[in-house]
């Protein structure tokens, strides 16, 4: 099984030299937090595996359970400009050929006037695993690199190693986290989403038009390019004519040109601990 690339958020700085100065400063501040090891991470965060069960779809549903000390938080798959993204490696895993995360709906908060997206307390992240041999046990092993923050940010690397049995009961904690999921575009009544793409001096500017009912007074939008090497800014958002609009800049970490496939883009709308997950968009 191929291991996903496990890299630090800080490594992207060199590739972002052409970004706006305040964004470079933000990334540098996150990196400077790395040496703060005076706090024992054992007192901050604990990781365990919920072994889960075999599903009717021919997969195995397990979960990562992260327990944070009071006041500490960690980050969603897209952490925002004020966060550190989680990264995973799967060294030591056996009878596993694919991994799909089912992230529960995160919260949005501000740190030093920067948007962060993540979780407090106890977080259960369901992990759906493709198994080459459904008749055999599987071993879920590897490492997760997390950023955890309170008044300081501490990068931690946690190891996990658990056997996933052939027989296993549905775990209420995993089920509850699966229920706490974003709505699909269809469930949320989203119409045909379009993305207008225009070149800029350093990359691309994307303007998404999202026809959908309002989710409340404040709607946060996250745009993902479908390529982890492409940085996407926090969008400017507004509403007009029954649609939500979101405009963001995209810059490749290497500072050069890149191709953007609209079908690979992902747009998430967050409001009041609710979310809508939109996959792909049409030409604008």
C-alpha positions in Angstrom: 0.0 0.0 0.0 1.4 3.4 -0.9 2.1 5.7 2.0 0.6 9.2 1.7 3.2 12.0 1.8 3.7 13.1 5.4 5.1 16.6 5.5 5.0 19.6 7.8 2.9 22.6 7.1 6.0 24.6 7.6 7.7 23.1 4.5 5.4 25.0 2.2 6.9 28.3 3.1 9.7 28.2 0.5 7.2 27.6 -2.2 5.0 30.5 -1.2 7.5 33.3 -1.6 5.3 35.3 -3.9 2.3 35.3 -1.5 1.1 38.4 0.2 3.4 39.4 3.1 0.9 38.8 5.8 0.3 35.2 4.6 4.0 34.4 4.7 4.2 35.9 8.2 1.3 33.6 9.3 3.1 30.5 8.0 6.3 31.5 9.7 4.5 32.0 13.0 3.2 28.5 12.8 6.7 27.1 12.2 8.1 29.1 15.1 5.7 27.4 17.4 7.3 24.1 16.7 10.2 24.1 19.2 7.8 24.6 22.2 8.4 21.2 23.9 8.4 22.4 27.5 4.8 21.1 27.7 4.5 17.3 27.9 2.4 16.2 25.0 1.2 13.2 27.1 -0.8 15.8 29.1 -2.3 17.4 26.0 -3.4 14.7 23.6 -4.1 11.0 23.5 -4.8 8.8 20.5 -6.5 5.5 20.4 -8.0 3.2 17.7 -11.7 2.1 17.8 -11.5 -1.2 16.0 -15.0 -1.1 14.5 -16.7 -3.6 12.2 -17.0 -5.0 8.7 -19.6 -3.2 6.6 -22.2 -4.4 4.1 -20.2 -2.6 1.4 -17.2 -4.9 1.9 -15.1 -2.4 3.8 -14.0 -2.1 7.5 -15.2 0.9 9.5 -12.7 1.9 12.3 -11.9 5.2 13.8 -9.2 7.4 15.3 -10.2 8.7 18.7 -8.4 11.9 19.8 -8.8 13.1 23.3 -7.5 16.7 24.0 -6.9 18.4 27.3 -9.3 21.1 28.3 -8.8 24.3 26.2 -6.7 22.6 23.6 -7.8 22.1 20.0 -6.7 20.3 16.8 -7.5 20.8 13.2 -9.8 19.6 10.4 -8.4 18.3 7.1 -8.3 22.0 6.0 -7.1 23.9 9.0 -7.5 27.5 7.8 -4.7 30.1 7.8 -4.3 29.8 11.6 -3.9 26.0 11.7 -1.7 23.0 10.9 -3.1 20.3 8.7 -3.2 16.6 9.8 -0.9 14.2 7.9 -1.0 10.4 8.0 1.4 7.6 7.2 0.4 3.9 7.1 3.7 2.1 7.8 3.1 -1.3 9.2 -0.5 -1.7 8.0 -1.5 -5.1 6.7 -4.4 -6.2 4.6 -5.4 -2.6 3.9 -5.4 -1.2 0.3 -7.2 2.1 0.7 -8.3 4.6 3.3 -11.3 7.1 3.3 -11.8 9.5 6.1 -15.3 10.6 7.3 -14.5 13.9 9.0 -17.3 15.0 11.4 -18.5 18.6 11.1 -15.8 21.0 12.5 -16.1 24.3 14.3 -14.8 27.6 12.9 -13.0 30.0 15.2 -10.6 32.9 15.1 -7.0 33.0 16.4 -5.2 36.3 16.1 -7.7 37.4 13.4 -7.0 34.3 11.4 -9.6 31.6 10.6 -9.0 28.2 12.1 -11.2 25.1 11.5 -11.1 22.2 13.9 -12.2 20.4 17.1 -12.1 20.5 20.9 -12.5 17.8 23.5 -13.0 14.2 22.2 -12.9 13.8 18.4 -13.8 10.5 16.7 -12.7 10.4 13.1 -14.2 7.4 11.3 -11.8 5.7 8.9 -13.2 3.4 6.2 -10.7 0.8 5.0 -10.6 -1.2 1.8 -9.4 -4.7 2.5 -7.9 -7.0 -0.1 -9.0 -10.1 1.9 -12.3 -9.6 3.8 -11.9 -13.1 5.3 -8.7 -12.1 7.2 -8.0 -9.7 10.0 -6.4 -6.3 9.2 -3.7 -4.3 11.0 -4.1 -0.6 11.1 -0.8 0.9 11.9 1.1 4.1 11.2 1.5 7.7 12.5 -0.5 10.9 12.5 1.1 14.3 12.6 -1.2 16.8 14.3 -1.0 20.4 15.4 -2.6 21.0 18.8 -3.0 24.6 20.1 -4.0 26.5 23.2 -2.0 29.6 23.9 0.9 27.9 22.1 0.9 25.5 19.2 2.6 22.1 19.6 3.2 19.8 16.6 2.9 16.2 17.7 3.5 12.8 15.9 1.4 10.0 17.4 1.8 6.3 16.5 -1.1 3.9 16.3 -1.2 0.1 15.9 -4.3 -2.0 16.2 -5.7 -5.3 14.9 -9.1 -5.1 13.3 -11.0 -8.3 13.8 -13.2 -10.1 11.2 -16.1 -9.9 13.6 -16.9 -6.8 15.5 -19.9 -4.9 16.7 -21.0 -1.5 15.6 -19.5 1.1 17.9 -21.9 3.8 19.1 -19.1 6.4 19.2 -18.2 5.7 15.5 -21.9 5.7 14.5 -22.5 9.1 16.3 -19.5 10.6 14.4 -20.8 9.2 11.1 -24.1 10.9 11.8 -22.4 14.2 12.5 -21.4 14.6 8.9 -21.8 17.3 6.3 -24.9 17.2 4.1 -24.4 16.4 0.5 -25.1 19.0 -2.1 -28.3 17.2 -3.0 -29.5 17.0 0.6 -28.9 20.7 1.0 -30.7 21.7 -2.1 -27.7 23.0 -3.9 -28.1 23.8 -7.6 -25.5 23.6 -10.4 -22.3 25.1 -9.0 -20.0 26.9 -11.4 -16.4 28.1 -11.0 -15.0 30.9 -13.0 -11.2 30.7 -13.2 -9.0 33.6 -14.1 -5.1 33.9 -14.2 -3.4 36.2 -11.7 0.2 37.3 -11.4 1.1 34.4 -9.1 -1.5 31.7 -9.9 -5.2 31.6 -10.4 -8.3 33.3 -9.0 -11.5 31.2 -8.6 -15.0 32.6 -8.2 -17.5 30.0 -7.2 -21.2 30.5 -7.7 -23.2 28.3 -5.3 -27.0 28.4 -5.7 -28.2 27.2 -2.3 -30.5 28.2 0.5 -29.0 30.4 3.2 -27.5 28.4 6.2 -27.6 31.4 8.5 -26.1 34.9 9.1 -22.5 33.8 8.8 -21.5 31.2 6.2 -17.8 30.2 6.0 -16.6 28.7 2.7 -13.6 26.4 2.2 -12.3 25.7 -1.3 -9.9 22.8 -2.0 -8.1 22.5 -5.3 -7.9 18.7 -5.3 -4.1 19.0 -5.1 -2.3 19.4 -1.7 0.5 21.3 -3.5 -1.9 24.1 -4.3 -2.5 26.7 -1.5 -6.0 28.3 -1.5 -6.7 31.5 0.3 -9.6 32.1 2.7 -12.4 33.1 0.3 -14.2 36.4 0.2 -17.9 35.5 0.3 -21.2 37.3 -0.4 -24.8 36.5 -1.4 -26.8 37.8 -4.3 -29.8 36.5 -6.3 -30.3 33.4 -4.1 -26.7 32.2 -4.5 -23.6 32.2 -2.3 -20.4 33.5 -4.0 -16.9 32.7 -2.9 -13.7 34.1 -4.4 -10.2 32.8 -3.6 -6.7 32.9 -4.8 -4.8 29.7 -5.7 -1.0 29.5 -5.7 1.2 26.4 -6.3 3.7 25.8 -3.5 6.5 25.7 -6.1 5.5 29.1 -7.3 5.0 28.0 -10.9 2.0 27.5 -13.2 -0.4 24.6 -12.7 -3.5 23.0 -14.2 -6.8 23.1 -12.3 -9.4 20.4 -12.8 -12.8 21.7 -11.8 -14.0 18.1 -11.2 -11.4 17.6 -8.5 -12.3 20.8 -6.6 -14.2 20.5 -3.3 -16.2 23.3 -1.7 -17.5 23.1 1.9 -19.9 25.6 3.4 -19.9 25.8 7.2 -22.4 27.6 9.5 -23.6 26.9 13.0 -22.0 23.5 13.3 -23.6 22.4 10.0 -21.9 21.8 6.8 -22.5 21.1 3.1 -20.0 19.1 1.1 -19.9 19.9 -2.7 -17.7 17.9 -5.1 -16.7 19.5 -8.4 -18.1 22.5 -10.3 -18.9 23.4 -13.9 -17.2 26.1 -15.9 -18.2 29.6 -15.0 
